[in-house]
Amino acid sequence: MTKEEIKKRVIEQILEVAPDVQESEISDNENIQRSLEIDSFDFLKILVALSEKVGVEVPESDYSKVSTVEKMVEYLANRQK
């Protein structure tokens, strides 16, 4: 899966968990939880769904490494099977 495909999946999952958010509000470099007012449970739902779609699990110890869309895409791309 390319980085562009992963980014598309990340954005799809954010929009699914936070339906009030518009795609234009999602910044590549801002903290997802803070900028979109997503709580930790919803953030976890995004990570679980991405784990299923991309095949990469994010352990809790790495949550800080996936705090923005850009970081999340890099993390998932570098750990694909």
GIVEN-V436078 format. One record per backbone hydrogen bond with DSSP energy under -1.0 kcal/mol. NH is the residue of the N-H (numbers start at 0). CO is the residue of the C=O. E is the energy in kcal/mol with one decimal. If there is no record, write none. Layout:
NH,CO,E / NH,CO,E
This chain:
5,1,-2.5 / 6,2,-2.9 / 7,3,-2.2 / 8,4,-2.0 / 9,5,-2.7 / 10,6,-2.6 / 11,7,-2.4 / 12,8,-2.4 / 13,9,-2.2 / 14,10,-2.5 / 15,11,-1.9 / 16,12,-2.3 / 17,13,-2.6 / 20,17,-2.0 / 24,21,-2.0 / 25,22,-1.5 / 31,66,-3.1 / 34,30,-2.7 / 35,31,-1.8 / 37,32,-1.7 / 42,38,-2.2 / 43,39,-2.2 / 44,40,-2.0 / 45,41,-1.9 / 46,42,-2.1 / 47,43,-2.6 / 48,44,-2.2 / 49,45,-2.4 / 50,46,-2.1 / 51,47,-1.7 / 52,48,-2.0 / 53,49,-3.3 / 54,50,-1.6 / 61,58,-2.5 / 62,59,-1.5 / 64,61,-1.7 / 65,62,-1.5 / 69,27,-2.6 / 71,67,-2.4 / 72,68,-2.6 / 73,69,-2.3 / 74,70,-2.7 / 75,71,-2.7 / 76,72,-2.7 / 77,73,-2.3
